[in-house]
Amino acid sequence: MSIKKHIAILVSTLACTTATAQIEIETTLGQPEGWMPNGWGSYTIRATNTGEQDVTLKGWTFQWKGEEEKVNALDRVLAPNEEWKKFEIGHLSQKTIADFGKKNPKKTGYIIANVNGKIKKFPLKLEIPAAYLPEESKVVSKGKVALSLMKSRYNNFKTIERAMTWLNQSYIAMEELVGGVPYDGQTIVFKESVENPYFAYAGQEIILNTKFVGNAIEEFEEGIFPFGWIHEMGHDFDNVIGEWYNFNGPFTEFQANFKLCYIIETMPDQSFRIPQTIVVKDYPFQEQGRKLKGKEFSQRSFLFFGDKYLSDPSRTWESMSSDEMHSLFQRIQYMYGWEVYKGFYRTFRELNAKGFTPPESTEDKINLIALILSKEAQVNLIPLFQTWRFPVSQERIQELENKYQIN
């Protein structure tokens, strides 16, 4: 199926001049074949001033046909030949597919623009078909995980048994670390899907972008650990307890990689290797892509990543990347052991069981993290968190200790 486009052109001529103001609108589907039912996809809206005068974009709206319009405010001046572009990710539900019946689902809307002093609407529309894999899938299971790929994928997947062992041992290791399982113990399925905006995304079904599955199989054959797949499973193991400690996007991403580090350091089968690809500032690669053992990868990728942040006093904790956050918490782990984090995660399960609810503020979540890690390590980690410029104080920690009855 060809990429769907819609062009709308308006020419407005001033009475006092021969100059024209013109806008060209283009909507492009990010996945030419369409979006997976109950899956994610992307599209791009472009508005280009192809005239000789400035125009001002005032707003835009774009939704499934028949849904209520919601106008997004905009105040963007476009000079001649200048372009405004908006990349969006959306979801295609089974209900939406059913609502359109035999027709392809369609988004419609418009861009509002001030052209020569007049407010004009430029229509938008985009068909988004439901897309499916070109062949049937085959499911292979081992222990607490399953793999669902197109049947033909298995023809050249000679190391499938070892791959399934790695996936299952990863699940078991995460359960050991966090003290529980996600989704009430349902099997985690790594499921190949049609193309989407991501490499993969988490859930009880971890959706694998078909675009990258072939390369992943090649890496399995070469003995390379499936970093991206297991990262997504790390998100799964935040199920039920993650709302206690995930206070922003970078911390949430760090949590997935942190669980992965426990896996690669402790899982029984240590025959895998992971290419060194994460660049740590001020520590140049000796050899990019060098294949590392599990603990080597953790140390060389994350342990020293926070040095650059610490050396810049102008930066605050809000600016920290996921790898910089990882650096702090990995240092705590290397100093005091993984048992500290086993207790950390289990504490949140106990708080849930007692009927407590997570803190509402980001600052309280951070202070609670410092409190629990200090309790589990049996040392005072408040000065360490303050060194890393987190908003932690003894007074706030004492209040949280009393509120949550943490002894």
PLY file of the C-alpha trace (Angstrom):
ply
format ascii 1.0
element vertex 407
property float x
property float y
property float z
element edge 406
property int vertex1
property int vertex2
end_header
0.00 0.00 0.00
1.40 3.41 -0.89
1.94 6.14 1.69
-1.26 8.10 2.18
-1.06 11.82 1.51
-3.52 14.65 1.44
-2.65 18.03 -0.05
-4.73 21.13 0.60
-3.74 24.42 -1.01
-5.34 27.78 -0.44
-4.40 30.84 -2.49
-5.47 34.20 -1.10
-4.77 37.31 -3.21
-4.66 40.78 -1.66
-6.48 43.51 -3.52
-3.56 45.87 -3.14
-0.82 43.57 -4.28
-0.11 40.68 -6.58
1.65 38.73 -3.86
0.04 35.45 -2.76
-0.08 33.59 0.55
-0.32 29.84 0.18
-0.10 26.86 2.55
0.49 23.29 1.51
-0.64 20.63 3.98
0.65 17.07 3.92
-0.24 14.13 6.20
1.97 11.05 6.02
1.48 7.65 7.62
4.61 6.43 9.40
3.83 2.77 8.74
2.80 2.48 5.06
0.95 -0.83 5.54
-1.06 0.46 8.49
-1.21 -0.04 12.24
-1.56 -3.21 14.28
-5.03 -3.66 15.85
-4.75 -2.66 19.51
-1.29 -1.33 18.67
0.62 1.89 18.13
1.52 3.75 14.99
2.71 7.17 13.89
1.95 9.93 11.44
3.40 13.30 10.50
1.59 16.52 9.65
3.46 19.14 7.61
2.41 22.68 6.77
4.59 24.60 4.30
4.23 28.24 3.36
4.70 28.16 -0.41
3.61 31.76 -0.90
5.40 35.10 -0.74
4.08 36.41 2.60
4.22 35.26 6.22
1.32 33.19 7.52
0.51 32.35 11.13
-0.63 28.90 12.23
-3.12 29.27 15.09
-4.09 25.69 15.91
-4.75 22.17 14.69
-7.06 19.25 15.37
-6.85 15.65 14.17
-8.92 12.71 15.45
-10.76 9.61 14.32
-13.62 10.61 12.07
-16.73 11.08 14.15
-14.91 11.82 17.41
-15.25 15.15 19.20
-12.82 17.80 17.96
-10.09 18.97 20.31
-8.16 21.98 19.00
-4.49 22.23 19.98
-3.43 25.86 20.28
-0.57 27.06 18.09
1.07 30.42 17.42
3.67 29.79 14.77
4.66 32.28 12.09
5.82 30.68 8.86
7.98 32.75 6.55
7.90 31.96 2.82
9.19 28.40 2.20
9.22 27.66 5.93
7.74 24.40 7.23
5.97 23.39 10.45
6.03 19.69 11.23
4.24 17.65 13.89
5.10 14.00 14.59
2.46 12.10 16.53
2.03 8.58 17.88
-1.47 7.13 18.11
-3.32 3.95 19.02
-5.66 1.88 16.86
-8.21 0.06 19.01
-10.40 -2.85 18.02
-13.41 -0.63 18.70
-12.19 1.94 16.18
-11.73 -0.78 13.57
-15.24 -2.07 14.25
-16.71 1.44 14.10
-15.46 1.87 10.53
-16.75 -1.53 9.42
-15.41 -2.56 6.01
-13.78 0.83 5.44
-10.29 1.75 6.56
-10.24 3.81 9.78
-9.71 7.48 9.03
-8.48 10.49 10.97
-9.76 13.92 9.97
-9.23 17.47 11.13
-7.80 20.77 10.04
-5.11 23.37 10.60
-6.21 26.90 11.51
-4.13 29.67 9.94
-4.17 33.44 9.67
-3.64 34.17 5.99
-3.61 37.82 4.92
-5.55 38.78 8.05
-8.23 36.15 7.58
-8.68 32.96 9.62
-8.80 29.92 7.34
-9.12 26.19 7.94
-7.00 23.75 5.95
-8.48 20.23 5.99
-6.54 17.14 7.09
-7.37 13.50 6.47
-5.50 10.22 6.66
-6.59 6.62 6.18
-5.01 4.21 8.66
-5.65 0.57 7.69
-5.46 -2.26 10.20
-2.26 -4.17 9.37
-1.38 -7.81 9.96
1.70 -10.00 9.59
1.92 -11.65 6.15
1.92 -15.19 7.57
0.78 -17.21 10.56
2.68 -17.09 13.81
4.08 -20.00 15.78
4.34 -19.97 19.56
7.23 -21.60 21.44
7.06 -21.72 25.25
9.50 -22.39 28.06
8.72 -21.94 31.73
7.18 -18.53 32.32
7.76 -17.03 28.87
6.67 -17.64 25.29
7.86 -16.47 21.88
5.41 -15.80 19.06
7.06 -15.25 15.67
6.10 -15.79 12.05
6.56 -19.47 11.24
9.30 -18.85 8.71
11.46 -17.16 11.37
12.18 -20.52 12.97
13.71 -21.96 9.78
17.02 -20.25 10.53
16.67 -20.01 14.31
19.11 -22.79 15.22
19.69 -21.60 18.79
16.01 -21.33 19.73
16.40 -23.61 22.76
19.22 -21.50 24.18
17.29 -18.32 23.42
14.25 -19.60 25.31
16.48 -20.57 28.23
17.85 -17.02 28.38
14.36 -15.50 28.25
13.03 -17.81 30.96
16.06 -17.36 33.21
15.61 -13.59 32.80
12.04 -13.86 34.05
13.08 -15.99 37.01
15.88 -13.57 37.92
13.56 -10.57 37.86
11.06 -12.40 40.05
13.89 -13.17 42.47
14.91 -9.50 42.54
11.52 -7.83 42.98
9.76 -10.55 44.99
6.75 -11.01 42.74
5.48 -11.48 39.20
3.55 -9.15 36.88
0.04 -9.56 35.48
-1.01 -12.08 38.14
1.51 -14.61 36.86
0.32 -14.70 33.25
2.92 -15.91 30.76
4.97 -13.08 29.24
4.76 -13.42 25.45
7.39 -11.86 23.19
5.17 -11.27 20.15
6.21 -10.24 16.66
3.93 -7.59 15.19
3.73 -5.39 12.14
5.93 -2.31 11.97
5.34 0.29 14.70
7.18 3.40 15.99
9.22 1.43 18.53
11.85 -1.30 18.65
9.57 -3.06 21.14
7.17 -2.08 23.88
6.22 -3.61 27.21
3.10 -5.42 28.35
1.94 -8.94 29.11
2.54 -9.27 25.38
5.86 -7.60 24.66
5.35 -6.32 21.13
8.37 -6.84 18.85
8.60 -4.66 15.76
8.87 -7.08 12.81
11.40 -4.70 11.24
14.01 -5.72 13.85
13.15 -9.36 14.58
15.40 -10.81 11.88
18.42 -8.99 13.26
17.53 -10.09 16.80
17.56 -13.74 15.69
20.97 -13.23 14.06
22.26 -11.86 17.36
20.87 -14.85 19.26
22.77 -17.07 16.82
25.96 -15.12 17.60
25.46 -15.50 21.35
24.39 -11.88 21.89
22.01 -11.22 24.79
18.65 -9.64 23.77
19.16 -6.33 25.61
16.15 -4.54 24.08
13.72 -7.40 24.68
14.72 -7.84 28.32
14.66 -4.07 28.89
10.95 -4.18 28.04
10.39 -7.09 30.41
12.05 -4.95 33.07
9.17 -2.50 32.65
6.73 -5.38 33.10
8.17 -6.13 36.53
7.23 -2.62 37.68
3.63 -3.86 37.51
1.84 -3.24 40.84
4.84 -1.61 42.60
6.29 0.83 40.06
3.90 3.63 40.98
5.70 3.86 44.32
9.11 4.75 42.92
8.90 5.72 39.23
8.79 9.49 39.55
9.70 10.54 35.98
10.56 9.13 32.55
14.34 8.78 32.98
13.92 7.00 36.32
11.40 4.60 34.77
13.84 3.77 31.96
16.68 3.32 34.43
14.55 0.87 36.42
14.17 -1.39 33.38
17.92 -1.41 32.75
18.68 -1.90 36.44
16.67 -5.11 36.55
18.44 -6.18 33.37
21.79 -5.70 35.14
20.69 -8.05 37.91
19.82 -10.64 35.28
23.07 -10.49 33.35
25.11 -10.61 36.55
23.27 -13.52 38.20
21.46 -15.76 35.68
22.85 -19.33 35.58
23.71 -19.40 31.87
26.55 -16.90 31.45
27.50 -17.96 27.92
26.05 -14.79 26.36
27.89 -11.58 25.54
26.69 -7.97 25.13
28.39 -5.49 22.75
29.77 -2.37 24.43
27.74 0.41 22.81
26.84 2.84 25.63
29.23 5.78 25.52
30.28 6.99 28.98
31.39 10.63 28.86
35.16 11.09 29.27
35.76 7.33 29.01
36.43 6.64 25.30
35.94 3.15 23.91
39.04 1.03 23.54
37.08 -0.96 21.00
33.50 -0.08 20.15
31.25 -3.12 20.08
33.59 -5.26 22.17
31.60 -8.24 23.45
31.42 -8.09 27.23
30.33 -10.46 29.96
27.32 -9.45 32.04
29.01 -7.73 34.97
31.55 -6.11 32.65
28.70 -4.57 30.69
27.06 -3.18 33.85
30.30 -1.66 35.09
31.48 -0.16 31.81
28.09 1.12 30.72
26.51 2.58 33.86
28.80 2.70 36.89
30.73 5.84 35.89
28.03 7.51 33.82
27.18 9.99 36.58
30.63 11.58 36.85
29.88 14.25 34.26
26.69 15.22 36.08
28.45 15.41 39.45
31.20 17.63 38.03
28.70 20.24 36.77
27.21 22.13 39.75
24.84 24.05 37.47
22.85 20.89 36.77
19.96 19.74 38.93
18.48 16.29 39.43
15.64 17.12 37.03
18.18 17.19 34.19
19.56 13.71 34.84
19.32 11.10 32.10
18.31 7.52 32.83
21.94 6.37 32.62
23.07 9.09 35.05
20.44 7.96 37.54
21.50 4.38 36.94
25.04 5.36 37.90
24.02 6.43 41.41
21.87 3.40 42.15
24.39 0.96 40.65
27.06 2.42 42.95
24.81 1.77 45.93
24.37 -1.79 44.68
28.11 -2.38 44.27
28.80 -0.96 47.73
26.03 -2.76 49.64
24.87 -5.64 47.43
21.77 -6.76 45.57
20.10 -7.84 48.82
19.48 -4.16 49.54
17.36 -3.90 46.41
15.55 -7.16 47.06
14.41 -5.60 50.32
13.68 -2.31 48.54
11.17 -3.84 46.12
9.62 -6.10 48.75
9.00 -3.11 51.03
6.66 -1.64 48.44
4.77 -4.92 48.21
4.38 -4.87 51.98
3.12 -1.28 51.87
0.55 -2.31 49.26
-0.53 -5.25 51.40
-1.02 -2.93 54.40
-3.30 -0.69 52.36
-0.97 2.28 52.00
-0.96 4.37 48.82
2.08 5.83 47.01
3.18 9.41 47.66
1.60 11.96 45.36
4.59 14.28 44.98
7.83 13.54 43.16
9.87 14.85 46.09
8.14 12.48 48.51
8.80 9.52 46.22
12.50 10.43 46.11
12.67 10.80 49.89
10.89 7.46 50.34
13.43 5.81 48.03
16.30 7.24 50.10
14.58 6.14 53.32
14.02 2.54 52.24
17.49 2.10 50.74
19.02 3.48 53.94
16.98 1.02 56.01
17.92 -1.93 53.81
21.63 -1.00 53.65
21.62 -0.16 57.40
23.48 3.08 56.70
22.47 6.72 56.28
22.35 7.43 52.54
20.84 10.91 52.88
24.21 12.68 52.38
24.81 10.61 49.23
21.46 11.64 47.74
22.22 15.25 48.66
25.61 15.01 46.97
23.73 13.99 43.83
21.55 17.07 44.39
18.30 15.21 45.02
15.71 17.07 47.18
16.20 14.84 50.23
16.07 15.98 53.86
16.15 14.28 57.24
12.95 16.08 58.26
10.94 14.86 55.28
12.28 11.33 55.61
11.22 11.27 59.27
7.69 12.32 58.29
7.50 9.56 55.67
8.92 7.01 58.09
6.11 7.82 60.52
3.42 7.96 57.84
4.29 4.57 56.33
5.31 2.95 59.64
8.69 1.89 58.28
10.80 0.47 61.08
0 1
1 2
2 3
3 4
4 5
5 6
6 7
7 8
8 9
9 10
10 11
11 12
12 13
13 14
14 15
15 16
16 17
17 18
18 19
19 20
20 21
21 22
22 23
23 24
24 25
25 26
26 27
27 28
28 29
29 30
30 31
31 32
32 33
33 34
34 35
35 36
36 37
37 38
38 39
39 40
40 41
41 42
42 43
43 44
44 45
45 46
46 47
47 48
48 49
49 50
50 51
51 52
52 53
53 54
54 55
55 56
56 57
57 58
58 59
59 60
60 61
61 62
62 63
63 64
64 65
65 66
66 67
67 68
68 69
69 70
70 71
71 72
72 73
73 74
74 75
75 76
76 77
77 78
78 79
79 80
80 81
81 82
82 83
83 84
84 85
85 86
86 87
87 88
88 89
89 90
90 91
91 92
92 93
93 94
94 95
95 96
96 97
97 98
98 99
99 100
100 101
101 102
102 103
103 104
104 105
105 106
106 107
107 108
108 109
109 110
110 111
111 112
112 113
113 114
114 115
115 116
116 117
117 118
118 119
119 120
120 121
121 122
122 123
123 124
124 125
125 126
126 127
127 128
128 129
129 130
130 131
131 132
132 133
133 134
134 135
135 136
136 137
137 138
138 139
139 140
140 141
141 142
142 143
143 144
144 145
145 146
146 147
147 148
148 149
149 150
150 151
151 152
152 153
153 154
154 155
155 156
156 157
157 158
158 159
159 160
160 161
161 162
162 163
163 164
164 165
165 166
166 167
167 168
168 169
169 170
170 171
171 172
172 173
173 174
174 175
175 176
176 177
177 178
178 179
179 180
180 181
181 182
182 183
183 184
184 185
185 186
186 187
187 188
188 189
189 190
190 191
191 192
192 193
193 194
194 195
195 196
196 197
197 198
198 199
199 200
200 201
201 202
202 203
203 204
204 205
205 206
206 207
207 208
208 209
209 210
210 211
211 212
212 213
213 214
214 215
215 216
216 217
217 218
218 219
219 220
220 221
221 222
222 223
223 224
224 225
225 226
226 227
227 228
228 229
229 230
230 231
231 232
232 233
233 234
234 235
235 236
236 237
237 238
238 239
239 240
240 241
241 242
242 243
243 244
244 245
245 246
246 247
247 248
248 249
249 250
250 251
251 252
252 253
253 254
254 255
255 256
256 257
257 258
258 259
259 260
260 261
261 262
262 263
263 264
264 265
265 266
266 267
267 268
268 269
269 270
270 271
271 272
272 273
273 274
274 275
275 276
276 277
277 278
278 279
279 280
280 281
281 282
282 283
283 284
284 285
285 286
286 287
287 288
288 289
289 290
290 291
291 292
292 293
293 294
294 295
295 296
296 297
297 298
298 299
299 300
300 301
301 302
302 303
303 304
304 305
305 306
306 307
307 308
308 309
309 310
310 311
311 312
312 313
313 314
314 315
315 316
316 317
317 318
318 319
319 320
320 321
321 322
322 323
323 324
324 325
325 326
326 327
327 328
328 329
329 330
330 331
331 332
332 333
333 334
334 335
335 336
336 337
337 338
338 339
339 340
340 341
341 342
342 343
343 344
344 345
345 346
346 347
347 348
348 349
349 350
350 351
351 352
352 353
353 354
354 355
355 356
356 357
357 358
358 359
359 360
360 361
361 362
362 363
363 364
364 365
365 366
366 367
367 368
368 369
369 370
370 371
371 372
372 373
373 374
374 375
375 376
376 377
377 378
378 379
379 380
380 381
381 382
382 383
383 384
384 385
385 386
386 387
387 388
388 389
389 390
390 391
391 392
392 393
393 394
394 395
395 396
396 397
397 398
398 399
399 400
400 401
401 402
402 403
403 404
404 405
405 406
